[in-house]
C-alpha cells in the first residue's frame, strides 16, 4: 500500500484544535501501521503562525514547496474571515488535484471562496452555516450533520468534528478495527456517524428561563423512560397542556415532543455504545417501549438501525 501524504494548511488565527485533532488521528494511524501516512504542515511562506489561542505553530515548509498531497486538510478559525488572497488562489489551483479535499469547521469558507464547493453538499460550524449559504449560493449547505462527504470533498462541522471525520477517513483507508483502536486511545466515542446532529438535545435547545420549565428539561433528561407526554409534563410544570407547549417552545426553541425525541435517541445511542444491554432492554430504558419503535427513530434520524449502529461503533457487540 502506497504511503499517503496528508497536508495541513496553516494560517494565522487558526483554531488550533482544527489542526491538532485530525493530525493526532492520522499520526496515531501512522504509528499503528507504519508507512501509511506522511504528515506535513505548510503555510504560504513557510513562516510560523499564531493560533487564535496564542499557540505558535511552526510549519514544515511553504505551500509553494509542497507537492500535491493525497489528502489536503484546510482548518478553520478566525483566520478564515479575511484570508490572504494568495491562499485562496493556491487552494483554487491545488485543491482539485488532491485525491481527498477536507475542511474542518470554517475551513469550508476557504474552500467555497476558491470555488471548490460549488454544486456540492457541505457543512461547517453551525454558527457559520447561514453565512456560507448566503455568501456562496452555489453550495448546498446542510447545517445539521457533523460531517458531509460529497465525492472527493469532505467538510466537517465545528472543531472536534474534525476528529470524527479523520477517524472516518482512517477507517476508509485502514479498516474499522484501526479506527476503533485510535478512538479508544484518544478517549473519544468510537466514531460518531457523519449524519449525527451537531448538537446534543441539551445543547440544541436553549435553557428555559422559568424554573418550572427548566425542571421539566432536567426531568426529561433524567427519566427518558417515564411518561413524557405533553399532558404529563404540563402537570409537572403546573401549567395547562396548551400553555405549557407554547411556553416550552418559546423558551427553548423546540417543541416538547422534539426535545423528548432527541433526549431518548441520545440516551439510546450512548447505551448502545457503552453497555452490553440488549436492544429490547435499551428500548424500554429509553422510553420507546418496543425495539421496533426505537428502530424507526434510529433510521429516521441516523439512517441506520440500532443493531447496525452498535455493530459499527462498538469493538464487540452483545445483542
BELKA-V316996 format. One record per pair of residues at least 6 apart in sequence whose ideal C-beta (glycine too) atoms are under 8 Angstrom apart, sorted by sequence separation. I is the first residue (numbers start at 1). J is the second residue. If there is no record, write none. Layout:
BEGIN
i/j
I/J
I/J
END
This chain:
BEGIN
i/j
30/36
43/49
50/56
51/57
95/101
111/117
112/118
123/129
133/139
142/148
148/154
156/162
183/189
184/190
208/214
226/232
234/240
248/254
249/255
271/277
283/289
288/294
298/304
299/305
311/317
29/36
30/37
49/56
50/57
103/110
132/139
147/154
148/155
171/178
183/190
197/204
207/214
219/226
234/241
237/244
248/255
249/256
252/259
272/279
275/282
283/290
298/305
302/309
310/317
29/37
30/38
48/56
49/57
103/111
124/132
133/141
147/155
148/156
156/164
170/178
171/179
183/191
208/216
220/228
239/247
248/256
254/262
277/285
283/291
286/294
298/306
304/312
10/19
30/39
48/57
108/117
132/141
147/156
156/165
170/179
208/217
234/243
288/297
310/319
27/37
48/58
49/59
101/111
112/122
122/132
146/156
147/157
180/190
207/217
231/241
234/244
245/255
272/282
280/290
283/293
295/305
8/19
26/37
48/59
111/122
146/157
154/165
168/179
180/191
230/241
233/244
234/245
245/256
248/259
271/282
280/291
283/294
295/306
298/309
27/39
47/59
129/141
145/157
167/179
170/182
179/191
205/217
244/256
279/291
282/294
294/306
307/319
26/39
46/59
130/143
220/233
8/22
108/122
129/143
147/161
154/168
219/233
230/244
268/282
271/285
8/23
46/61
101/116
108/123
109/124
146/161
154/169
167/182
202/217
230/245
233/248
268/283
271/286
279/294
291/306
23/39
41/57
43/59
46/62
95/111
108/124
167/183
42/59
45/62
74/91
107/124
122/139
124/141
126/143
147/164
216/233
219/236
23/41
41/59
42/60
44/62
106/124
118/136
122/140
123/141
146/164
147/165
267/285
268/286
41/60
42/61
43/62
44/63
46/65
91/110
95/114
103/122
105/124
106/125
109/128
117/136
119/138
120/139
121/140
122/141
123/142
146/165
149/168
202/221
267/286
6/26
40/60
42/62
43/63
44/64
91/111
96/116
105/125
112/132
118/138
119/139
120/140
121/141
122/142
123/143
171/191
201/221
216/236
268/288
40/61
42/63
95/116
103/124
117/138
118/139
119/140
121/142
123/144
147/168
167/188
215/236
216/237
265/286
19/41
72/94
88/110
91/113
92/114
106/128
109/131
117/139
123/145
215/237
264/286
42/65
72/95
87/110
91/114
92/115
109/132
112/135
113/136
123/146
163/186
168/191
233/256
264/287
283/306
42/66
63/87
92/116
108/132
112/136
123/147
164/188
167/191
212/236
213/237
264/288
282/306
52/77
88/113
89/114
91/116
123/148
163/188
212/237
40/66
51/77
52/78
68/94
72/98
80/106
88/114
109/135
122/148
168/194
212/238
230/256
268/294
52/79
63/90
71/98
74/101
76/103
80/107
83/110
112/139
121/148
164/191
212/239
230/257
260/287
279/306
70/98
71/99
72/100
74/102
75/103
76/104
77/105
122/150
160/188
164/192
228/256
279/307
40/69
68/97
69/98
70/99
71/100
72/101
73/102
74/103
75/104
76/105
77/106
80/109
121/150
165/194
268/297
49/79
68/98
70/100
72/102
73/103
74/104
75/105
76/106
80/110
83/113
120/150
164/194
268/298
6/37
8/39
10/41
63/94
71/102
73/104
76/107
120/151
122/153
124/155
126/157
127/158
161/192
279/310
3/35
4/36
5/37
6/38
8/40
10/42
11/43
19/51
75/107
76/108
123/155
125/157
126/158
216/248
228/260
265/297
3/36
4/37
5/38
6/39
7/40
8/41
9/42
10/43
11/44
74/107
76/109
120/153
122/155
123/156
124/157
125/158
264/297
265/298
269/302
1/35
3/37
4/38
5/39
6/40
7/41
8/42
9/43
73/107
76/110
123/157
124/158
125/159
213/247
272/306
1/36
3/38
5/40
7/42
14/49
16/51
213/248
217/252
13/49
15/51
16/52
74/110
117/153
224/260
261/297
265/301
12/49
13/50
14/51
15/52
16/53
74/111
116/153
161/198
210/247
265/302
272/309
273/310
11/49
12/50
13/51
14/52
15/53
19/57
117/155
213/251
268/306
272/310
10/49
13/52
16/55
208/247
213/252
220/259
224/263
44/84
158/198
208/248
216/256
220/260
224/264
261/301
269/309
273/313
278/318
279/319
16/57
157/198
210/251
272/313
273/314
278/319
44/86
111/153
209/251
217/259
221/263
272/314
276/318
14/57
44/87
208/251
220/263
224/267
111/155
208/252
149/194
206/251
207/252
44/90
146/192
148/194
206/252
10/57
108/155
147/194
205/252
206/253
76/124
107/155
146/194
205/253
10/59
76/125
145/194
146/195
205/254
145/195
146/196
204/254
22/73
101/152
102/153
103/154
105/156
144/195
145/196
146/197
100/152
101/153
102/154
103/155
104/156
105/157
145/197
146/198
99/152
100/153
101/154
102/155
103/156
105/158
144/197
145/198
9/63
19/73
98/152
100/154
102/156
105/159
144/198
205/259
104/159
143/198
19/75
105/161
18/75
104/161
105/162
205/262
18/76
104/162
201/259
204/262
7/66
18/77
225/284
228/287
15/75
225/285
14/75
15/76
16/77
104/165
201/262
202/263
224/285
225/286
226/287
5/67
7/69
14/76
15/77
200/262
201/263
224/286
225/287
6/69
9/72
14/77
15/78
102/165
224/287
5/69
6/70
7/71
9/73
11/75
13/77
201/265
4/69
5/70
6/71
7/72
8/73
9/74
10/75
13/78
14/79
197/262
201/266
4/70
5/71
7/73
9/75
11/77
13/79
200/266
4/71
6/73
8/75
12/79
102/169
11/79
11/80
100/169
11/83
126/198
11/84
126/199
11/87
9/87
22/102
9/91
22/104
21/104
190/273
189/273
19/104
18/104
18/105
75/162
15/104
18/107
15/105
7/98
15/106
71/169
197/301
196/302
195/302
195/303
193/302
193/303
193/304
193/309
193/312
193/313
191/312
192/313
191/313
190/313
189/313
190/314
190/315
184/315
180/315
176/312
36/173
21/159
25/163
36/174
177/315
21/160
24/163
22/162
26/166
18/159
21/162
22/163
25/166
29/170
33/174
17/159
21/163
25/167
32/174
17/160
22/165
15/159
18/162
22/166
26/170
29/173
17/162
21/166
25/170
29/174
33/178
32/178
29/178
32/181
32/182
29/182
28/182
25/182
28/185
28/186
25/186
24/186
4/173
END
